[in-house]
Amino acid sequence: MARVLCAGHVNWDVTLQVDRLPGPDGEAQIVDQCQSGGGSASNVAVLLAGLDVETTLLGSVGADEHGWLAARELDRAGVETVLVEADDATAVKYLVVDEGGEVMVLGNDGANEAFTADDLEPGTLDTTDRLHLTSQRPATAVALARRATEAGCPVSFDPGRRLDERDYEPVLAAVDLVFLNQREADIAAEAGLLSGVDRVVVKHGAGGAEVRTDGETISHPGFAVDPVDTTGAGDAFAAGFLAASQSGSDEYALAVGNACGALAARTTGARLHAEWRDVEALLDIGPGE
């Protein structure tokens, strides 16, 4: 069985479903709400565990109720954790979602970037099949990527919306696989950040996704679903792609990734709990159905 180490944010999410996203000085009606764990690395780790991948999560939380709730949820999902207890409060994100599944995020970092590469026990990456990095402090990401390279462990990276705000160039130079949306891919390409990356996966939301490698592009059109909440769909895609790529081709990994993203888009909240039977049911229906 493959083993993946995810490193990044551990949040507590409060999701507010509204009748519409209000404009400046506007108001919207809350029609439903829920709370659960969140954070890109955490979301990927939970779904990987559901897809039978041995998964460890490196992150940090505060010594408070939200941190306890997040840690308990990860444990119940079957994720091993290395959680640093920080002085700051656990990061809480408020996700405002309209009836079409579009999202607005409010929040602060809190304790979710208090961990460092030194919090990982020596030798951990020697028995790990992949290190997956998400948006976090560049210094931490670089240190982890370099330790993985020394251990012969491949590294994937999903920088998220902060790609144009942080210096991730040294991180991208150390990875073999990167996940980006089209906006992020355009930013990275314009800055010349992708020349050393073997595989670039570009997510197109409802339009599917593609893998770019050695001048070749492999595409998958995605699956037609009525979106409820697109929060975390990109994380679900990455988890599905990583789980499938352990034993399959890029074509298969794209299909599984898109299936996981579609399942997430029709689920409220950023966290998708799913198993292979859920993914395979959507694969059997096929794209565009």
LINLIN-V160651 format. One record per residue. PSI is psi in radians with two decimals (NA if undefined). NEAR is the number of other C-alpha atoms within 10 Angstrom. Layout:
# LINLIN-V160651
PSI/NEAR
PSI/NEAR
This chain:
# LINLIN-V160651
2.37/8
2.66/14
2.23/20
2.36/25
2.10/24
2.44/27
2.26/31
-2.62/26
2.45/29
1.95/32
2.96/33
2.19/24
2.37/24
1.99/21
2.16/23
2.02/22
2.22/26
2.86/20
-0.37/16
2.76/18
2.08/19
2.63/13
-3.05/8
2.31/6
0.33/5
3.09/7
2.54/12
2.77/13
2.23/13
2.14/14
-0.34/12
2.81/12
2.70/15
2.89/12
2.52/16
3.02/16
2.72/25
-2.91/27
2.32/26
-0.87/27
-0.70/26
-0.75/30
-0.78/27
-0.76/28
-0.75/33
-0.79/30
-0.67/28
-0.77/31
-0.70/24
-0.45/20
0.45/20
0.49/15
2.23/22
2.11/19
2.36/23
2.47/25
2.19/24
2.14/24
-2.85/29
2.56/30
2.97/30
2.92/23
1.15/16
3.13/14
-0.70/13
-0.67/20
-0.71/26
-0.75/14
-0.75/15
-0.77/21
-0.72/24
-0.72/13
-0.71/15
-0.74/22
-0.76/13
-0.45/10
-0.10/16
0.34/19
2.16/24
2.51/19
2.52/19
1.58/17
2.06/20
2.30/20
2.01/19
2.91/19
-0.57/13
2.87/17
2.66/18
2.39/26
2.29/24
2.25/23
2.40/21
2.04/16
2.05/24
2.06/24
2.26/27
3.14/23
-0.31/15
0.03/15
0.01/20
2.59/18
2.50/17
2.31/12
2.31/14
2.38/10
-3.12/12
2.95/13
-0.60/17
-2.27/21
0.02/25
-0.01/28
0.44/21
-0.32/23
2.77/24
3.03/20
-0.47/19
-0.27/10
-0.15/14
2.23/17
2.42/9
2.46/10
-0.19/11
-0.77/13
-0.24/23
-0.46/14
0.36/14
2.39/20
-0.39/19
2.45/21
2.20/23
2.04/28
2.54/27
-3.06/23
2.11/22
-3.12/26
2.27/17
-0.68/16
-0.70/15
-0.77/19
-0.75/25
-0.80/21
-0.73/15
-0.75/24
-0.70/27
-0.66/18
-0.67/19
-0.76/23
-0.75/16
-0.53/12
-0.01/15
0.42/15
2.12/18
2.69/19
2.28/25
2.80/25
2.30/25
1.64/23
-0.39/23
-2.80/17
-0.18/13
0.17/12
-0.67/18
0.05/13
-0.30/7
2.70/13
1.53/13
0.14/21
-0.80/16
-0.51/16
-0.83/23
-0.49/25
-0.25/15
0.09/21
2.78/25
-0.20/16
2.28/22
2.46/24
2.22/24
2.67/24
3.13/18
-0.70/15
-0.79/13
-0.66/19
-0.69/20
-0.74/13
-0.82/14
-0.70/19
-0.74/11
-0.58/10
-0.02/11
0.60/11
-0.13/17
0.08/20
-0.52/11
0.05/13
2.20/18
-0.79/13
2.22/20
2.07/22
2.14/25
2.12/21
2.30/27
0.39/18
-2.21/20
-0.28/19
0.14/14
-2.54/24
2.94/23
2.70/21
2.21/21
2.14/16
2.26/14
0.77/9
0.00/5
2.47/8
2.21/12
2.27/13
2.73/16
2.33/21
-0.17/18
-3.08/27
2.43/24
2.07/15
2.73/15
1.91/12
2.40/18
-0.72/20
1.98/25
-0.02/25
2.26/28
0.00/23
-0.62/28
-0.63/29
-0.74/29
-0.70/33
-0.85/30
-0.74/33
-0.79/29
-0.74/27
-0.80/28
-0.75/25
-0.74/24
-0.56/22
-0.20/17
-0.50/15
0.13/11
-3.13/12
3.00/12
-0.60/21
-0.80/17
-0.72/17
-0.67/24
-0.77/29
-0.79/29
-0.74/29
-0.79/31
-0.63/34
-0.76/30
-0.71/33
-0.69/32
-0.72/27
-0.69/24
-0.66/27
-0.38/27
0.33/18
2.34/20
2.37/23
2.93/28
-0.21/27
2.12/25
2.12/25
1.96/18
2.82/18
3.03/15
-0.60/13
-0.59/10
-0.75/14
-0.80/21
-0.55/14
-0.69/11
-0.63/19
-0.64/17
-0.58/8
-0.74/10
2.86/15
2.57/17
0.08/12
NA/9
